[in-house]
Amino acid sequence: MEFIINLLVTAAVILILSYAMASVHVKSFWTALWVALLTAIFTATIGWLLSGVLNLVTFFLLEAIVGLIVTALMLKLVDMLVGNFKIDGFLPALIIAVAVAIALAIVGWIRGEDDEYAMLDTKPTIEVAHTQHV
């Protein structure tokens, strides 16, 4: 279910940014959904290998930035494969990658799926073992 929600959010962000940016062209929501699916598949396969190599080069210090760059590169790859989708340049692809990352983080936070924030909200509990003395 989470994967489907992420696909729908990604497609919505791509479609909204196509209206907001003149350098992004998407024919319909179905095209945006197809782009979101292909981007997810390519990021999970090719992007995983590419981010592994790039993270080794940066010694894992810039992991979030490398993730955004890899997502932008996968968007450009999908741009070459899908006829009804066009991104003019790398910067708009990077802007889409940042917007998708922010949108998915907000949706995850709203759904309560972010364990780091959940751990910050909970107060530590101290459990005391009760022993009986006879």
VOMARMI-394513 format. One record per atom (N, C-alpha, C): residue number from 0; x, y, z. Coordinates in nm, 3 decimals, always signed. Example, Ala and Ser with C-alpha at 12.3 -4.5 7.8 and 13.67 -1.06 7.14 Angstrom:
2
{atom 0,{+1.319,-0.569,+0.780}};
{atom 0,{+1.230,-0.450,+0.780}};
{atom 0,{+1.320,-0.330,+0.780}};
{atom 1,{+1.285,-0.225,+0.708}};
{atom 1,{+1.367,-0.106,+0.714}};
{atom 1,{+1.290,+0.003,+0.787}};
END
This chain:
134
{atom 0,{+0.082,-0.119,+0.000}};
{atom 0,{+0.000,+0.000,+0.000}};
{atom 0,{+0.087,+0.126,+0.000}};
{atom 1,{+0.197,+0.121,+0.075}};
{atom 1,{+0.286,+0.236,+0.082}};
{atom 1,{+0.346,+0.267,-0.055}};
{atom 2,{+0.379,+0.163,-0.131}};
{atom 2,{+0.436,+0.182,-0.264}};
{atom 2,{+0.337,+0.253,-0.356}};
{atom 3,{+0.210,+0.216,-0.349}};
{atom 3,{+0.109,+0.278,-0.433}};
{atom 3,{+0.090,+0.426,-0.395}};
{atom 4,{+0.089,+0.453,-0.265}};
{atom 4,{+0.076,+0.592,-0.221}};
{atom 4,{+0.196,+0.674,-0.268}};
{atom 5,{+0.316,+0.616,-0.256}};
{atom 5,{+0.436,+0.687,-0.304}};
{atom 5,{+0.430,+0.713,-0.454}};
{atom 6,{+0.380,+0.616,-0.531}};
{atom 6,{+0.367,+0.636,-0.676}};
{atom 6,{+0.267,+0.748,-0.707}};
{atom 7,{+0.154,+0.748,-0.637}};
{atom 7,{+0.054,+0.852,-0.662}};
{atom 7,{+0.105,+0.990,-0.624}};
{atom 8,{+0.177,+0.999,-0.511}};
{atom 8,{+0.233,+1.128,-0.469}};
{atom 8,{+0.338,+1.175,-0.569}};
{atom 9,{+0.424,+1.083,-0.613}};
{atom 9,{+0.527,+1.118,-0.710}};
{atom 9,{+0.464,+1.165,-0.841}};
{atom 10,{+0.363,+1.093,-0.888}};
{atom 10,{+0.296,+1.133,-1.012}};
{atom 10,{+0.230,+1.269,-0.996}};
{atom 11,{+0.169,+1.295,-0.882}};
{atom 11,{+0.104,+1.424,-0.860}};
{atom 11,{+0.207,+1.538,-0.858}};
{atom 12,{+0.321,+1.515,-0.794}};
{atom 12,{+0.426,+1.617,-0.791}};
{atom 12,{+0.478,+1.644,-0.931}};
{atom 13,{+0.501,+1.540,-1.009}};
{atom 13,{+0.549,+1.557,-1.147}};
{atom 13,{+0.447,+1.635,-1.229}};
{atom 14,{+0.320,+1.602,-1.214}};
{atom 14,{+0.215,+1.671,-1.290}};
{atom 14,{+0.203,+1.817,-1.247}};
{atom 15,{+0.207,+1.843,-1.117}};
{atom 15,{+0.197,+1.982,-1.069}};
{atom 15,{+0.316,+2.064,-1.117}};
{atom 16,{+0.437,+2.004,-1.111}};
{atom 16,{+0.555,+2.078,-1.156}};
{atom 16,{+0.556,+2.096,-1.307}};
{atom 17,{+0.488,+2.009,-1.380}};
{atom 17,{+0.480,+2.031,-1.525}};
{atom 17,{+0.397,+2.154,-1.557}};
{atom 18,{+0.300,+2.185,-1.471}};
{atom 18,{+0.222,+2.308,-1.490}};
{atom 18,{+0.299,+2.430,-1.440}};
{atom 19,{+0.382,+2.411,-1.338}};
{atom 19,{+0.454,+2.524,-1.278}};
{atom 19,{+0.583,+2.559,-1.352}};
{atom 20,{+0.644,+2.462,-1.419}};
{atom 20,{+0.773,+2.484,-1.486}};
{atom 20,{+0.756,+2.465,-1.636}};
{atom 21,{+0.805,+2.560,-1.712}};
{atom 21,{+0.792,+2.552,-1.857}};
{atom 21,{+0.884,+2.447,-1.918}};
{atom 22,{+0.983,+2.402,-1.844}};
{atom 22,{+1.080,+2.306,-1.898}};
{atom 22,{+1.042,+2.161,-1.871}};
{atom 23,{+0.924,+2.138,-1.812}};
{atom 23,{+0.876,+2.003,-1.784}};
{atom 23,{+0.744,+1.984,-1.859}};
{atom 24,{+0.737,+1.879,-1.940}};
{atom 24,{+0.619,+1.855,-2.023}};
{atom 24,{+0.565,+1.715,-1.995}};
{atom 25,{+0.440,+1.708,-1.949}};
{atom 25,{+0.373,+1.580,-1.923}};
{atom 25,{+0.236,+1.587,-1.988}};
{atom 26,{+0.201,+1.482,-2.064}};
{atom 26,{+0.075,+1.484,-2.137}};
{atom 26,{-0.046,+1.467,-2.045}};
{atom 27,{-0.040,+1.373,-1.949}};
{atom 27,{-0.155,+1.346,-1.865}};
{atom 27,{-0.109,+1.288,-1.731}};
{atom 28,{-0.207,+1.267,-1.643}};
{atom 28,{-0.175,+1.206,-1.514}};
{atom 28,{-0.126,+1.063,-1.534}};
{atom 29,{-0.182,+0.991,-1.632}};
{atom 29,{-0.139,+0.853,-1.657}};
{atom 29,{+0.006,+0.849,-1.703}};
{atom 30,{+0.047,+0.947,-1.781}};
{atom 30,{+0.187,+0.956,-1.821}};
{atom 30,{+0.274,+0.983,-1.699}};
{atom 31,{+0.229,+1.072,-1.611}};
{atom 31,{+0.304,+1.101,-1.489}};
{atom 31,{+0.313,+0.977,-1.400}};
{atom 32,{+0.205,+0.900,-1.394}};
{atom 32,{+0.207,+0.776,-1.315}};
{atom 32,{+0.303,+0.673,-1.376}};
{atom 33,{+0.305,+0.663,-1.508}};
{atom 33,{+0.398,+0.574,-1.577}};
{atom 33,{+0.543,+0.619,-1.553}};
{atom 34,{+0.566,+0.749,-1.556}};
{atom 34,{+0.700,+0.803,-1.529}};
{atom 34,{+0.740,+0.772,-1.385}};
{atom 35,{+0.647,+0.787,-1.291}};
{atom 35,{+0.676,+0.758,-1.151}};
{atom 35,{+0.712,+0.610,-1.131}};
{atom 36,{+0.638,+0.522,-1.198}};
{atom 36,{+0.666,+0.378,-1.187}};
{atom 36,{+0.803,+0.344,-1.247}};
{atom 37,{+0.831,+0.395,-1.366}};
{atom 37,{+0.960,+0.367,-1.429}};
{atom 37,{+1.075,+0.427,-1.348}};
{atom 38,{+1.056,+0.545,-1.296}};
{atom 38,{+1.160,+0.607,-1.213}};
{atom 38,{+1.185,+0.523,-1.088}};
{atom 39,{+1.080,+0.473,-1.027}};
{atom 39,{+1.096,+0.388,-0.909}};
{atom 39,{+1.171,+0.259,-0.942}};
{atom 40,{+1.137,+0.198,-1.055}};
{atom 40,{+1.204,+0.074,-1.096}};
{atom 40,{+1.351,+0.100,-1.128}};
{atom 41,{+1.377,+0.207,-1.203}};
{atom 41,{+1.517,+0.238,-1.239}};
{atom 41,{+1.599,+0.280,-1.118}};
{atom 42,{+1.537,+0.354,-1.025}};
{atom 42,{+1.609,+0.395,-0.905}};
{atom 42,{+1.640,+0.275,-0.817}};
{atom 43,{+1.550,+0.177,-0.814}};
{atom 43,{+1.573,+0.058,-0.733}};
{atom 43,{+1.678,-0.034,-0.793}};
{atom 44,{+1.699,-0.026,-0.923}};
{atom 44,{+1.795,-0.117,-0.987}};
{atom 44,{+1.922,-0.042,-1.028}};
{atom 45,{+1.914,+0.032,-1.135}};
{atom 45,{+2.031,+0.105,-1.185}};
{atom 45,{+2.076,+0.210,-1.085}};
{atom 46,{+1.980,+0.282,-1.029}};
{atom 46,{+2.011,+0.387,-0.933}};
{atom 46,{+2.078,+0.335,-0.808}};
{atom 47,{+2.039,+0.215,-0.766}};
{atom 47,{+2.100,+0.154,-0.648}};
{atom 47,{+2.249,+0.130,-0.671}};
{atom 48,{+2.281,+0.077,-0.788}};
{atom 48,{+2.423,+0.054,-0.821}};
{atom 48,{+2.499,+0.186,-0.833}};
{atom 49,{+2.438,+0.282,-0.901}};
{atom 49,{+2.502,+0.411,-0.921}};
{atom 49,{+2.522,+0.486,-0.789}};
{atom 50,{+2.422,+0.482,-0.702}};
{atom 50,{+2.437,+0.550,-0.573}};
{atom 50,{+2.540,+0.480,-0.486}};
{atom 51,{+2.552,+0.350,-0.498}};
{atom 51,{+2.656,+0.279,-0.423}};
{atom 51,{+2.794,+0.324,-0.463}};
{atom 52,{+2.817,+0.338,-0.592}};
{atom 52,{+2.947,+0.383,-0.641}};
{atom 52,{+2.973,+0.528,-0.600}};
{atom 53,{+2.872,+0.614,-0.618}};
{atom 53,{+2.890,+0.755,-0.583}};
{atom 53,{+2.907,+0.775,-0.432}};
{atom 54,{+2.839,+0.694,-0.352}};
{atom 54,{+2.856,+0.706,-0.207}};
{atom 54,{+2.994,+0.660,-0.163}};
{atom 55,{+3.051,+0.563,-0.234}};
{atom 55,{+3.188,+0.523,-0.202}};
{atom 55,{+3.286,+0.636,-0.232}};
{atom 56,{+3.261,+0.708,-0.339}};
{atom 56,{+3.348,+0.820,-0.376}};
{atom 56,{+3.338,+0.931,-0.271}};
{atom 57,{+3.218,+0.957,-0.220}};
{atom 57,{+3.200,+1.065,-0.122}};
{atom 57,{+3.213,+1.015,+0.022}};
{atom 58,{+3.250,+0.891,+0.041}};
{atom 58,{+3.266,+0.831,+0.174}};
{atom 58,{+3.138,+0.841,+0.258}};
{atom 59,{+3.023,+0.828,+0.193}};
{atom 59,{+2.891,+0.829,+0.256}};
{atom 59,{+2.861,+0.960,+0.330}};
{atom 60,{+2.936,+1.066,+0.303}};
{atom 60,{+2.912,+1.194,+0.368}};
{atom 60,{+2.799,+1.272,+0.302}};
{atom 61,{+2.777,+1.248,+0.176}};
{atom 61,{+2.676,+1.323,+0.100}};
{atom 61,{+2.567,+1.231,+0.049}};
{atom 62,{+2.525,+1.137,+0.131}};
{atom 62,{+2.432,+1.034,+0.087}};
{atom 62,{+2.299,+1.091,+0.038}};
{atom 63,{+2.245,+1.191,+0.106}};
{atom 63,{+2.118,+1.250,+0.065}};
{atom 63,{+2.132,+1.323,-0.068}};
{atom 64,{+2.241,+1.395,-0.085}};
{atom 64,{+2.264,+1.467,-0.210}};
{atom 64,{+2.285,+1.370,-0.325}};
{atom 65,{+2.359,+1.263,-0.300}};
{atom 65,{+2.380,+1.160,-0.402}};
{atom 65,{+2.247,+1.097,-0.440}};
{atom 66,{+2.160,+1.074,-0.342}};
{atom 66,{+2.027,+1.018,-0.371}};
{atom 66,{+1.945,+1.108,-0.460}};
{atom 67,{+1.951,+1.239,-0.436}};
{atom 67,{+1.878,+1.333,-0.520}};
{atom 67,{+1.934,+1.337,-0.662}};
{atom 68,{+2.066,+1.334,-0.673}};
{atom 68,{+2.129,+1.335,-0.806}};
{atom 68,{+2.095,+1.209,-0.883}};
{atom 69,{+2.097,+1.095,-0.815}};
{atom 69,{+2.063,+0.968,-0.881}};
{atom 69,{+1.917,+0.969,-0.926}};
{atom 70,{+1.828,+1.021,-0.843}};
{atom 70,{+1.687,+1.030,-0.882}};
{atom 70,{+1.670,+1.121,-1.004}};
{atom 71,{+1.742,+1.232,-1.006}};
{atom 71,{+1.736,+1.323,-1.121}};
{atom 71,{+1.789,+1.254,-1.247}};
{atom 72,{+1.896,+1.177,-1.233}};
{atom 72,{+1.950,+1.103,-1.348}};
{atom 72,{+1.850,+0.998,-1.397}};
{atom 73,{+1.780,+0.933,-1.305}};
{atom 73,{+1.681,+0.833,-1.345}};
{atom 73,{+1.562,+0.902,-1.414}};
{atom 74,{+1.527,+1.023,-1.370}};
{atom 74,{+1.422,+1.099,-1.439}};
{atom 74,{+1.464,+1.133,-1.581}};
{atom 75,{+1.590,+1.170,-1.600}};
{atom 75,{+1.639,+1.199,-1.735}};
{atom 75,{+1.641,+1.071,-1.820}};
{atom 76,{+1.671,+0.957,-1.760}};
{atom 76,{+1.667,+0.830,-1.833}};
{atom 76,{+1.524,+0.799,-1.876}};
{atom 77,{+1.429,+0.819,-1.787}};
{atom 77,{+1.288,+0.797,-1.821}};
{atom 77,{+1.244,+0.896,-1.928}};
{atom 78,{+1.299,+1.017,-1.923}};
{atom 78,{+1.270,+1.119,-2.025}};
{atom 78,{+1.307,+1.068,-2.164}};
{atom 79,{+1.416,+0.997,-2.174}};
{atom 79,{+1.459,+0.943,-2.305}};
{atom 79,{+1.369,+0.829,-2.351}};
{atom 80,{+1.304,+0.758,-2.258}};
{atom 80,{+1.227,+0.639,-2.294}};
{atom 80,{+1.078,+0.665,-2.315}};
{atom 81,{+1.023,+0.765,-2.249}};
{atom 81,{+0.879,+0.790,-2.257}};
{atom 81,{+0.854,+0.908,-2.351}};
{atom 82,{+0.769,+0.885,-2.449}};
{atom 82,{+0.745,+0.986,-2.551}};
{atom 82,{+0.664,+1.106,-2.505}};
{atom 83,{+0.571,+1.088,-2.411}};
{atom 83,{+0.484,+1.196,-2.367}};
{atom 83,{+0.539,+1.271,-2.246}};
{atom 84,{+0.667,+1.251,-2.217}};
{atom 84,{+0.730,+1.313,-2.101}};
{atom 84,{+0.862,+1.374,-2.144}};
{atom 85,{+0.884,+1.500,-2.110}};
{atom 85,{+1.006,+1.569,-2.152}};
{atom 85,{+1.051,+1.664,-2.043}};
{atom 86,{+1.180,+1.654,-2.008}};
{atom 86,{+1.243,+1.749,-1.916}};
{atom 86,{+1.356,+1.816,-1.992}};
{atom 87,{+1.351,+1.947,-2.002}};
{atom 87,{+1.453,+2.023,-2.073}};
{atom 87,{+1.565,+2.061,-1.976}};
{atom 88,{+1.666,+1.977,-1.966}};
{atom 88,{+1.781,+2.006,-1.882}};
{atom 88,{+1.785,+1.923,-1.755}};
{atom 89,{+1.901,+1.931,-1.687}};
{atom 89,{+1.921,+1.854,-1.565}};
{atom 89,{+1.865,+1.926,-1.442}};
{atom 90,{+1.871,+2.058,-1.440}};
{atom 90,{+1.823,+2.134,-1.324}};
{atom 90,{+1.674,+2.110,-1.297}};
{atom 91,{+1.585,+2.111,-1.396}};
{atom 91,{+1.445,+2.079,-1.367}};
{atom 91,{+1.427,+1.937,-1.313}};
{atom 92,{+1.508,+1.843,-1.360}};
{atom 92,{+1.500,+1.706,-1.306}};
{atom 92,{+1.543,+1.704,-1.160}};
{atom 93,{+1.644,+1.783,-1.126}};
{atom 93,{+1.689,+1.792,-0.987}};
{atom 93,{+1.583,+1.859,-0.900}};
{atom 94,{+1.516,+1.960,-0.953}};
{atom 94,{+1.408,+2.027,-0.879}};
{atom 94,{+1.293,+1.929,-0.855}};
{atom 95,{+1.259,+1.848,-0.955}};
{atom 95,{+1.155,+1.747,-0.937}};
{atom 95,{+1.197,+1.646,-0.832}};
{atom 96,{+1.323,+1.603,-0.833}};
{atom 96,{+1.373,+1.506,-0.735}};
{atom 96,{+1.362,+1.563,-0.593}};
{atom 97,{+1.397,+1.689,-0.576}};
{atom 97,{+1.388,+1.753,-0.443}};
{atom 97,{+1.242,+1.763,-0.401}};
{atom 98,{+1.154,+1.806,-0.492}};
{atom 98,{+1.012,+1.821,-0.460}};
{atom 98,{+0.949,+1.687,-0.425}};
{atom 99,{+0.984,+1.583,-0.498}};
{atom 99,{+0.931,+1.449,-0.469}};
{atom 99,{+0.981,+1.402,-0.333}};
{atom 100,{+1.109,+1.423,-0.303}};
{atom 100,{+1.163,+1.382,-0.174}};
{atom 100,{+1.093,+1.454,-0.059}};
{atom 101,{+1.069,+1.583,-0.075}};
{atom 101,{+0.999,+1.660,+0.029}};
{atom 101,{+0.855,+1.611,+0.044}};
{atom 102,{+0.787,+1.591,-0.068}};
{atom 102,{+0.647,+1.546,-0.063}};
{atom 102,{+0.636,+1.408,+0.001}};
{atom 103,{+0.725,+1.316,-0.034}};
{atom 103,{+0.721,+1.182,+0.024}};
{atom 103,{+0.755,+1.185,+0.173}};
{atom 104,{+0.846,+1.275,+0.213}};
{atom 104,{+0.878,+1.288,+0.355}};
{atom 104,{+0.758,+1.341,+0.433}};
{atom 105,{+0.687,+1.438,+0.375}};
{atom 105,{+0.568,+1.493,+0.442}};
{atom 105,{+0.459,+1.388,+0.453}};
{atom 106,{+0.435,+1.314,+0.345}};
{atom 106,{+0.333,+1.209,+0.348}};
{atom 106,{+0.369,+1.101,+0.449}};
{atom 107,{+0.496,+1.062,+0.453}};
{atom 107,{+0.540,+0.963,+0.551}};
{atom 107,{+0.525,+1.013,+0.693}};
{atom 108,{+0.554,+1.140,+0.715}};
{atom 108,{+0.540,+1.199,+0.847}};
{atom 108,{+0.393,+1.205,+0.888}};
{atom 109,{+0.306,+1.242,+0.794}};
{atom 109,{+0.162,+1.248,+0.824}};
{atom 109,{+0.108,+1.109,+0.856}};
{atom 110,{+0.153,+1.010,+0.783}};
{atom 110,{+0.106,+0.872,+0.807}};
{atom 110,{+0.169,+0.811,+0.932}};
{atom 111,{+0.270,+0.879,+0.990}};
{atom 111,{+0.333,+0.829,+1.112}};
{atom 111,{+0.431,+0.718,+1.088}};
{atom 112,{+0.489,+0.714,+0.968}};
{atom 112,{+0.579,+0.604,+0.934}};
{atom 112,{+0.725,+0.635,+0.963}};
{atom 113,{+0.754,+0.757,+1.007}};
{atom 113,{+0.893,+0.794,+1.029}};
{atom 113,{+0.931,+0.758,+1.173}};
{atom 114,{+1.009,+0.653,+1.188}};
{atom 114,{+1.046,+0.605,+1.321}};
{atom 114,{+1.135,+0.703,+1.395}};
{atom 115,{+1.217,+0.779,+1.324}};
{atom 115,{+1.306,+0.874,+1.392}};
{atom 115,{+1.226,+0.981,+1.463}};
{atom 116,{+1.123,+1.034,+1.398}};
{atom 116,{+1.041,+1.134,+1.464}};
{atom 116,{+0.960,+1.071,+1.576}};
{atom 117,{+0.915,+0.949,+1.558}};
{atom 117,{+0.840,+0.881,+1.662}};
{atom 117,{+0.928,+0.857,+1.785}};
{atom 118,{+1.055,+0.826,+1.763}};
{atom 118,{+1.145,+0.805,+1.876}};
{atom 118,{+1.170,+0.935,+1.950}};
{atom 119,{+1.170,+1.048,+1.881}};
{atom 119,{+1.191,+1.175,+1.947}};
{atom 119,{+1.071,+1.216,+2.031}};
{atom 120,{+0.952,+1.173,+1.992}};
{atom 120,{+0.832,+1.213,+2.063}};
{atom 120,{+0.807,+1.131,+2.189}};
{atom 121,{+0.859,+1.013,+2.197}};
{atom 121,{+0.831,+0.927,+2.312}};
{atom 121,{+0.926,+0.960,+2.426}};
{atom 122,{+0.872,+0.951,+2.544}};
{atom 122,{+0.953,+0.974,+2.662}};
{atom 122,{+1.008,+0.840,+2.709}};
{atom 123,{+1.129,+0.839,+2.759}};
{atom 123,{+1.185,+0.711,+2.804}};
{atom 123,{+1.107,+0.657,+2.923}};
{atom 124,{+1.088,+0.531,+2.922}};
{atom 124,{+1.019,+0.466,+3.033}};
{atom 124,{+1.119,+0.381,+3.109}};
{atom 125,{+1.103,+0.383,+3.237}};
{atom 125,{+1.191,+0.304,+3.323}};
{atom 125,{+1.108,+0.192,+3.381}};
{atom 126,{+1.151,+0.073,+3.353}};
{atom 126,{+1.081,-0.043,+3.406}};
{atom 126,{+1.159,-0.094,+3.526}};
{atom 127,{+1.089,-0.109,+3.634}};
{atom 127,{+1.151,-0.158,+3.755}};
{atom 127,{+1.101,-0.299,+3.779}};
{atom 128,{+1.195,-0.389,+3.794}};
{atom 128,{+1.159,-0.527,+3.821}};
{atom 128,{+1.118,-0.540,+3.967}};
{atom 129,{+1.004,-0.592,+3.987}};
{atom 129,{+0.953,-0.613,+4.124}};
{atom 129,{+0.988,-0.754,+4.169}};
{atom 130,{+1.054,-0.761,+4.279}};
{atom 130,{+1.085,-0.893,+4.335}};
{atom 130,{+1.013,-0.907,+4.467}};
{atom 131,{+0.972,-1.022,+4.493}};
{atom 131,{+0.902,-1.048,+4.619}};
{atom 131,{+1.000,-1.105,+4.718}};
{atom 132,{+0.997,-1.049,+4.836}};
{atom 132,{+1.082,-1.101,+4.942}};
{atom 132,{+0.994,-1.179,+5.039}};
{atom 133,{+1.031,-1.297,+5.062}};
{atom 133,{+0.949,-1.381,+5.152}};
{atom 133,{+1.013,-1.391,+5.286}};
END
